[in-house]
């Protein structure tokens, strides 16, 4: 195909803040995980598909197969709610007190829930 550009799993994006490798971030309507460390404003390869262990609000309770959202203010996952960005589904339960959740990213555009 002459019009094919790339698979789209790994995209060159502008880091919205200083990022460490493995940190989640949002650019517009796209959630990604930084593949490397990057300074704010630098180009970083963002991974938009796959399964990642990400930081979670410790009080959040997320069941295996439950929807996972991103809190773009505190830079962590949470259960779905107003102002949070849907990003994927938990592949394992992450209960109250757990600091992380393992998430299968949707790889689709997102917007903050009303």
ROPA-157864 format. One record per residue: residue in three letters; x, y, z of N, C-alpha, C, CB in turn; residue number from 1. Coordinates in Angstrom, 1 decimal, always signed. Glycine has a CB too. Layout:
BEGIN
rogu | nu | nv | nw | cau | cav | caw | cu | cv | cw | cbu | cbv | cbw | kolnu
ALA | X | Y | Z | X | Y | Z | X | Y | Z | X | Y | Z | NUM
...
//
This chain:
BEGIN
rogu | nu | nv | nw | cau | cav | caw | cu | cv | cw | cbu | cbv | cbw | kolnu
UNK | +0.8 | -1.2 | +0.0 | +0.0 | +0.0 | +0.0 | +0.9 | +1.2 | +0.0 | -0.9 | +0.0 | +1.2 | 1
UNK | +0.6 | +2.1 | -0.9 | +1.4 | +3.3 | -1.0 | +1.1 | +4.3 | +0.2 | +1.1 | +4.0 | -2.3 | 2
UNK | -0.1 | +4.2 | +0.7 | -0.5 | +5.2 | +1.7 | -0.2 | +4.7 | +3.2 | -1.9 | +5.6 | +1.6 | 3
UNK | +0.3 | +3.6 | +3.4 | +0.6 | +3.1 | +4.7 | +1.8 | +3.8 | +5.3 | +1.0 | +1.5 | +4.7 | 4
UNK | +1.6 | +4.3 | +6.6 | +2.7 | +5.0 | +7.2 | +3.4 | +4.2 | +8.3 | +2.1 | +6.3 | +7.9 | 5
UNK | +2.7 | +3.6 | +9.2 | +3.3 | +2.7 | +10.2 | +2.1 | +2.0 | +11.0 | +4.1 | +3.5 | +11.2 | 6
UNK | +2.5 | +1.0 | +11.8 | +1.5 | +0.2 | +12.5 | +0.8 | +1.1 | +13.6 | +2.2 | -1.0 | +13.2 | 7
UNK | +1.5 | +2.1 | +14.2 | +0.8 | +3.0 | +15.1 | +1.0 | +2.6 | +16.6 | -0.6 | +3.1 | +14.8 | 8
UNK | +1.7 | +1.5 | +16.9 | +1.8 | +1.1 | +18.3 | +2.9 | +2.0 | +19.0 | +2.3 | -0.4 | +18.3 | 9
UNK | +3.9 | +2.4 | +18.2 | +4.9 | +3.3 | +18.7 | +5.0 | +4.6 | +17.9 | +6.3 | +2.5 | +18.7 | 10
UNK | +4.7 | +5.7 | +18.6 | +4.6 | +7.0 | +18.0 | +5.5 | +8.0 | +18.5 | +3.1 | +7.5 | +18.1 | 11
UNK | +6.1 | +8.8 | +17.7 | +7.0 | +9.9 | +18.1 | +6.0 | +11.0 | +18.6 | +7.9 | +10.4 | +17.0 | 12
UNK | +6.1 | +11.3 | +19.9 | +5.2 | +12.3 | +20.5 | +6.0 | +13.3 | +21.3 | +4.2 | +11.7 | +21.4 | 13
UNK | +5.5 | +14.5 | +21.5 | +6.1 | +15.5 | +22.3 | +5.8 | +15.3 | +23.8 | +5.7 | +16.9 | +21.8 | 14
UNK | +6.8 | +15.1 | +24.6 | +6.5 | +14.9 | +26.0 | +5.9 | +16.1 | +26.7 | +7.9 | +14.6 | +26.8 | 15
UNK | +4.7 | +16.0 | +27.3 | +4.0 | +17.1 | +27.9 | +4.6 | +17.6 | +29.2 | +2.6 | +16.7 | +28.1 | 16
UNK | +5.5 | +16.7 | +29.8 | +6.3 | +17.0 | +31.0 | +7.5 | +16.2 | +31.0 | +5.4 | +16.8 | +32.3 | 17
UNK | +8.4 | +16.3 | +32.0 | +9.5 | +15.4 | +32.1 | +9.0 | +14.0 | +32.4 | +10.5 | +15.9 | +33.2 | 18
UNK | +9.4 | +13.0 | +31.6 | +9.0 | +11.7 | +31.7 | +10.1 | +10.7 | +32.0 | +8.2 | +11.3 | +30.5 | 19
UNK | +9.8 | +9.7 | +32.8 | +10.8 | +8.6 | +33.0 | +10.3 | +7.5 | +32.1 | +10.8 | +8.2 | +34.5 | 20
UNK | +11.2 | +6.6 | +31.8 | +10.8 | +5.4 | +31.0 | +9.7 | +4.7 | +31.7 | +12.0 | +4.5 | +30.7 | 21
UNK | +8.6 | +4.3 | +31.0 | +7.5 | +3.6 | +31.7 | +6.4 | +4.4 | +32.2 | +8.1 | +2.7 | +32.7 | 22
UNK | +6.5 | +5.7 | +32.2 | +5.5 | +6.6 | +32.7 | +4.4 | +6.8 | +31.7 | +6.0 | +7.9 | +33.2 | 23
UNK | +3.1 | +6.8 | +32.1 | +2.0 | +7.1 | +31.3 | +1.9 | +8.6 | +31.1 | +0.7 | +6.5 | +31.8 | 24
UNK | +1.3 | +9.0 | +29.9 | +1.1 | +10.4 | +29.6 | +0.0 | +10.6 | +28.6 | +2.4 | +11.1 | +29.2 | 25
UNK | -0.5 | +11.8 | +28.5 | -1.6 | +12.1 | +27.5 | -1.1 | +13.2 | +26.6 | -2.9 | +12.5 | +28.2 | 26
UNK | -1.3 | +13.1 | +25.3 | -1.1 | +14.1 | +24.4 | -2.4 | +14.2 | +23.6 | +0.2 | +13.8 | +23.4 | 27
UNK | -3.1 | +15.3 | +23.8 | -4.4 | +15.5 | +23.1 | -5.3 | +14.4 | +23.6 | -4.2 | +15.5 | +21.6 | 28
UNK | -5.8 | +13.6 | +22.7 | -6.7 | +12.5 | +23.0 | -6.0 | +11.1 | +22.9 | -7.9 | +12.5 | +22.0 | 29
UNK | -4.7 | +11.1 | +23.1 | -3.9 | +9.9 | +23.0 | -3.2 | +9.6 | +24.3 | -2.9 | +10.0 | +21.8 | 30
UNK | -3.4 | +8.4 | +24.8 | -2.6 | +7.9 | +26.0 | -1.5 | +7.0 | +25.5 | -3.6 | +7.2 | +27.0 | 31
UNK | -0.3 | +7.2 | +26.1 | +0.8 | +6.4 | +25.8 | +1.7 | +6.2 | +27.0 | +1.6 | +7.1 | +24.6 | 32
UNK | +2.6 | +5.3 | +26.9 | +3.6 | +5.0 | +27.9 | +5.0 | +5.3 | +27.3 | +3.6 | +3.5 | +28.4 | 33
UNK | +5.8 | +6.1 | +28.0 | +7.1 | +6.6 | +27.5 | +8.0 | +5.4 | +27.4 | +7.7 | +7.7 | +28.4 | 34
UNK | +8.7 | +5.2 | +26.3 | +9.6 | +4.1 | +26.1 | +11.0 | +4.5 | +26.6 | +9.7 | +3.8 | +24.6 | 35
UNK | +11.3 | +5.7 | +26.8 | +12.5 | +6.2 | +27.3 | +12.3 | +7.4 | +28.2 | +13.6 | +6.6 | +26.2 | 36
UNK | +13.3 | +7.9 | +28.9 | +13.2 | +9.1 | +29.7 | +13.3 | +10.3 | +28.7 | +14.4 | +9.2 | +30.7 | 37
UNK | +12.5 | +11.3 | +29.0 | +12.5 | +12.5 | +28.1 | +12.2 | +13.8 | +28.9 | +11.4 | +12.3 | +27.0 | 38
UNK | +12.8 | +14.8 | +28.4 | +12.6 | +16.1 | +29.0 | +11.3 | +16.7 | +28.5 | +13.8 | +17.1 | +28.8 | 39
UNK | +10.7 | +17.6 | +29.2 | +9.4 | +18.2 | +28.8 | +9.7 | +18.9 | +27.4 | +8.9 | +19.3 | +29.8 | 40
UNK | +8.8 | +18.6 | +26.5 | +9.0 | +19.2 | +25.1 | +9.8 | +18.4 | +24.2 | +9.5 | +20.6 | +25.3 | 41
UNK | +10.5 | +17.4 | +24.7 | +11.3 | +16.6 | +23.8 | +10.5 | +15.5 | +23.1 | +12.5 | +15.9 | +24.6 | 42
UNK | +11.0 | +15.0 | +22.0 | +10.3 | +13.9 | +21.3 | +10.6 | +12.6 | +22.1 | +10.8 | +13.8 | +19.8 | 43
UNK | +9.6 | +11.8 | +22.3 | +9.7 | +10.6 | +23.0 | +8.8 | +9.6 | +22.3 | +9.2 | +10.7 | +24.5 | 44
UNK | +9.3 | +8.3 | +22.2 | +8.4 | +7.3 | +21.6 | +7.4 | +6.9 | +22.6 | +9.3 | +6.1 | +21.1 | 45
UNK | +6.1 | +7.0 | +22.3 | +5.0 | +6.6 | +23.2 | +4.4 | +5.3 | +22.7 | +4.0 | +7.7 | +23.2 | 46
UNK | +4.3 | +4.4 | +23.5 | +3.7 | +3.1 | +23.2 | +2.2 | +3.1 | +23.5 | +4.5 | +1.9 | +24.0 | 47
UNK | +1.4 | +2.8 | +22.5 | +0.0 | +3.0 | +22.7 | -0.8 | +1.7 | +22.8 | -0.6 | +3.8 | +21.5 | 48
UNK | -0.2 | +0.6 | +22.7 | -0.8 | -0.7 | +22.8 | +0.1 | -1.7 | +23.6 | -1.1 | -1.3 | +21.4 | 49
UNK | -0.5 | -2.6 | +24.2 | +0.2 | -3.6 | +25.0 | -0.3 | -3.7 | +26.4 | +1.7 | -3.3 | +25.0 | 50
UNK | +0.4 | -4.4 | +27.3 | +0.1 | -4.6 | +28.7 | +1.2 | -4.0 | +29.5 | -0.2 | -6.1 | +29.0 | 51
UNK | +0.8 | -3.1 | +30.4 | +1.8 | -2.4 | +31.2 | +1.4 | -2.4 | +32.7 | +2.0 | -0.9 | +30.7 | 52
UNK | +2.3 | -2.4 | +33.6 | +2.1 | -2.2 | +35.0 | +2.3 | -0.7 | +35.3 | +3.0 | -3.1 | +35.9 | 53
UNK | +1.2 | -0.1 | +35.7 | +1.2 | +1.4 | +35.9 | +0.9 | +1.7 | +37.3 | +0.3 | +2.1 | +34.9 | 54
UNK | +1.3 | +2.9 | +37.8 | +0.9 | +3.3 | +39.2 | -0.6 | +3.5 | +39.3 | +1.7 | +4.7 | +39.6 | 55
UNK | -1.1 | +3.2 | +40.5 | -2.5 | +3.3 | +40.7 | -2.8 | +4.0 | +42.0 | -3.2 | +1.9 | +40.8 | 56
UNK | -3.9 | +4.8 | +42.0 | -4.4 | +5.4 | +43.3 | -4.6 | +4.3 | +44.3 | -5.7 | +6.2 | +43.0 | 57
UNK | -3.9 | +4.3 | +45.4 | -3.9 | +3.2 | +46.3 | -5.3 | +2.8 | +46.8 | -3.0 | +3.4 | +47.5 | 58
UNK | -6.2 | +3.8 | +46.9 | -7.5 | +3.5 | +47.5 | -8.4 | +2.9 | +46.4 | -8.1 | +4.7 | +48.1 | 59
UNK | -8.1 | +3.0 | +45.1 | -8.9 | +2.5 | +44.0 | -9.0 | +1.0 | +44.1 | -8.4 | +3.0 | +42.7 | 60
UNK | -10.2 | +0.5 | +43.8 | -10.4 | -1.0 | +43.7 | -10.8 | -1.3 | +42.2 | -11.5 | -1.5 | +44.7 | 61
UNK | -10.0 | -2.1 | +41.5 | -10.2 | -2.4 | +40.1 | -10.2 | -3.9 | +40.0 | -9.2 | -1.7 | +39.2 | 62
UNK | -11.3 | -4.5 | +39.5 | -11.4 | -5.9 | +39.3 | -10.7 | -6.4 | +38.1 | -12.9 | -6.4 | +39.3 | 63
UNK | -10.3 | -7.6 | +38.0 | -9.8 | -8.2 | +36.8 | -10.8 | -8.0 | +35.7 | -9.3 | -9.7 | +36.9 | 64
UNK | -10.5 | -7.5 | +34.6 | -11.4 | -7.2 | +33.5 | -12.1 | -5.9 | +33.6 | -12.4 | -8.3 | +33.4 | 65
UNK | -11.9 | -5.2 | +34.7 | -12.5 | -3.9 | +34.9 | -11.9 | -2.7 | +34.2 | -12.5 | -3.5 | +36.4 | 66
UNK | -12.6 | -1.7 | +33.8 | -12.1 | -0.6 | +33.1 | -11.1 | +0.2 | +34.0 | -13.3 | +0.3 | +32.6 | 67
UNK | -10.1 | +0.7 | +33.3 | -9.1 | +1.5 | +34.0 | -9.0 | +2.9 | +33.4 | -7.7 | +0.8 | +34.0 | 68
UNK | -9.0 | +3.9 | +34.2 | -8.9 | +5.3 | +33.7 | -7.6 | +5.9 | +34.2 | -10.1 | +6.1 | +34.2 | 69
UNK | -7.2 | +7.0 | +33.6 | -6.0 | +7.8 | +33.9 | -6.3 | +9.1 | +34.5 | -5.1 | +7.9 | +32.6 | 70
UNK | -5.7 | +9.4 | +35.7 | -5.8 | +10.7 | +36.3 | -4.6 | +11.5 | +35.8 | -5.8 | +10.5 | +37.9 | 71
UNK | -4.9 | +12.4 | +34.9 | -3.8 | +13.2 | +34.3 | -3.3 | +14.3 | +35.2 | -4.3 | +13.8 | +33.0 | 72
UNK | -3.9 | +14.5 | +36.3 | -3.4 | +15.5 | +37.3 | -2.3 | +14.8 | +38.2 | -4.5 | +16.1 | +38.1 | 73
UNK | -2.7 | +13.7 | +38.7 | -1.8 | +12.9 | +39.6 | -0.9 | +11.9 | +38.9 | -2.6 | +12.3 | +40.7 | 74
UNK | -1.1 | +11.7 | +37.6 | -0.3 | +10.8 | +36.8 | -0.4 | +9.4 | +37.3 | +1.1 | +11.3 | +36.7 | 75
UNK | -1.6 | +8.9 | +37.5 | -1.8 | +7.5 | +38.0 | -3.1 | +7.0 | +37.5 | -1.7 | +7.4 | +39.5 | 76
UNK | -3.3 | +5.6 | +37.5 | -4.5 | +5.0 | +37.2 | -5.5 | +5.1 | +38.3 | -4.3 | +3.5 | +36.8 | 77
UNK | -6.8 | +5.0 | +37.9 | -7.9 | +5.0 | +38.9 | -9.0 | +4.2 | +38.3 | -8.2 | +6.5 | +39.3 | 78
UNK | -10.0 | +4.0 | +39.1 | -11.3 | +3.4 | +38.6 | -12.0 | +4.5 | +37.8 | -12.2 | +2.9 | +39.8 | 79
UNK | -12.8 | +4.2 | +36.8 | -13.5 | +5.2 | +36.0 | -14.2 | +6.3 | +36.9 | -14.5 | +4.6 | +35.1 | 80
UNK | -14.2 | +7.5 | +36.4 | -14.9 | +8.6 | +37.1 | -14.8 | +9.9 | +36.3 | -14.3 | +8.8 | +38.5 | 81
UNK | -15.5 | +10.9 | +36.8 | -15.5 | +12.2 | +36.1 | -14.1 | +12.8 | +36.1 | -16.5 | +13.2 | +36.8 | 82
UNK | -13.8 | +13.4 | +34.9 | -12.5 | +14.0 | +34.8 | -11.3 | +13.1 | +34.5 | -12.1 | +14.8 | +36.0 | 83
UNK | -11.6 | +11.7 | +34.4 | -10.5 | +10.8 | +34.2 | -10.6 | +10.2 | +32.8 | -10.7 | +9.6 | +35.2 | 84
UNK | -9.5 | +9.8 | +32.2 | -9.4 | +9.4 | +30.8 | -9.4 | +7.8 | +30.7 | -8.1 | +9.9 | +30.2 | 85
UNK | -10.4 | +7.2 | +30.1 | -10.4 | +5.8 | +29.9 | -9.2 | +5.3 | +29.1 | -11.7 | +5.3 | +29.3 | 86
UNK | -8.4 | +4.3 | +29.6 | -7.2 | +3.9 | +28.8 | -7.2 | +2.4 | +28.5 | -6.0 | +4.3 | +29.6 | 87
UNK | -8.0 | +1.6 | +29.3 | -7.9 | +0.2 | +29.0 | -8.6 | -0.7 | +30.1 | -6.4 | -0.2 | +29.0 | 88
UNK | -8.1 | -1.9 | +30.2 | -8.8 | -2.9 | +31.0 | -7.7 | -3.6 | +31.9 | -9.6 | -3.9 | +30.2 | 89
UNK | -8.1 | -3.8 | +33.2 | -7.1 | -4.5 | +34.1 | -7.1 | -5.9 | +33.7 | -7.6 | -4.3 | +35.6 | 90
UNK | -5.9 | -6.5 | +33.7 | -5.7 | -7.9 | +33.4 | -5.6 | -8.7 | +34.7 | -4.5 | -8.2 | +32.5 | 91
UNK | -5.5 | -8.1 | +35.8 | -5.5 | -8.7 | +37.1 | -6.1 | -7.7 | +38.1 | -4.0 | -9.1 | +37.6 | 92
UNK | -6.7 | -8.2 | +39.1 | -7.4 | -7.4 | +40.1 | -6.3 | -6.6 | +40.8 | -8.2 | -8.2 | +41.1 | 93
UNK | -6.7 | -5.3 | +41.2 | -5.8 | -4.4 | +42.0 | -6.6 | -3.8 | +43.0 | -5.1 | -3.4 | +41.0 | 94
UNK | -6.6 | -4.3 | +44.3 | -7.4 | -3.8 | +45.3 | -6.9 | -2.6 | +46.1 | -7.7 | -4.9 | +46.3 | 95
UNK | -7.7 | -2.2 | +47.1 | -7.3 | -1.1 | +48.0 | -6.0 | -1.4 | +48.6 | -8.4 | -0.9 | +49.1 | 96
UNK | -5.1 | -0.5 | +48.5 | -3.7 | -0.7 | +49.1 | -2.7 | -1.0 | +48.0 | -3.7 | -1.7 | +50.1 | 97
UNK | -3.1 | -1.5 | +46.9 | -2.2 | -1.8 | +45.8 | -1.7 | -0.5 | +45.2 | -2.8 | -2.8 | +44.7 | 98
UNK | -0.4 | -0.5 | +44.9 | +0.1 | +0.8 | +44.3 | +0.2 | +0.7 | +42.8 | +1.5 | +1.0 | +44.9 | 99
UNK | +0.0 | -0.4 | +42.2 | +0.0 | -0.6 | +40.7 | -1.2 | -1.4 | +40.2 | +1.3 | -1.2 | +40.3 | 100
UNK | -1.4 | -1.3 | +38.9 | -2.4 | -2.1 | +38.3 | -1.8 | -2.5 | +36.9 | -3.8 | -1.4 | +38.1 | 101
UNK | -2.1 | -3.7 | +36.5 | -1.6 | -4.2 | +35.2 | -2.7 | -4.0 | +34.2 | -1.1 | -5.7 | +35.2 | 102
UNK | -2.4 | -3.2 | +33.1 | -3.5 | -2.7 | +32.2 | -3.2 | -3.1 | +30.8 | -3.6 | -1.2 | +32.3 | 103
UNK | -4.2 | -3.6 | +30.1 | -4.1 | -3.8 | +28.6 | -4.6 | -2.5 | +28.0 | -4.9 | -5.0 | +28.1 | 104
UNK | -3.7 | -1.7 | +27.4 | -4.1 | -0.4 | +26.8 | -5.1 | -0.7 | +25.6 | -2.9 | +0.4 | +26.4 | 105
UNK | -6.1 | +0.2 | +25.5 | -7.0 | +0.1 | +24.4 | -6.4 | +0.6 | +23.1 | -8.2 | +1.0 | +24.7 | 106
UNK | -5.5 | +1.5 | +23.2 | -4.8 | +2.0 | +21.9 | -5.7 | +2.8 | +21.1 | -4.4 | +0.8 | +21.1 | 107
UNK | -6.8 | +3.4 | +21.7 | -7.7 | +4.2 | +20.9 | -7.7 | +5.6 | +21.5 | -9.1 | +3.7 | +20.9 | 108
UNK | -8.3 | +6.6 | +20.9 | -8.4 | +7.9 | +21.4 | -9.2 | +8.0 | +22.7 | -8.9 | +8.9 | +20.4 | 109
UNK | -8.9 | +8.9 | +23.5 | -9.6 | +9.1 | +24.8 | -10.0 | +10.5 | +25.1 | -8.7 | +8.5 | +26.0 | 110
UNK | -10.9 | +10.7 | +26.0 | -11.3 | +12.1 | +26.4 | -11.7 | +11.9 | +27.9 | -12.4 | +12.7 | +25.5 | 111
UNK | -11.6 | +13.0 | +28.6 | -11.9 | +13.0 | +30.0 | -13.4 | +12.7 | +30.2 | -11.6 | +14.3 | +30.7 | 112
UNK | -13.8 | +11.8 | +31.0 | -15.2 | +11.5 | +31.3 | -15.9 | +12.7 | +31.9 | -15.3 | +10.2 | +32.2 | 113
UNK | -17.2 | +12.8 | +31.6 | -18.0 | +13.9 | +32.2 | -18.5 | +13.5 | +33.5 | -19.2 | +14.3 | +31.2 | 114
//
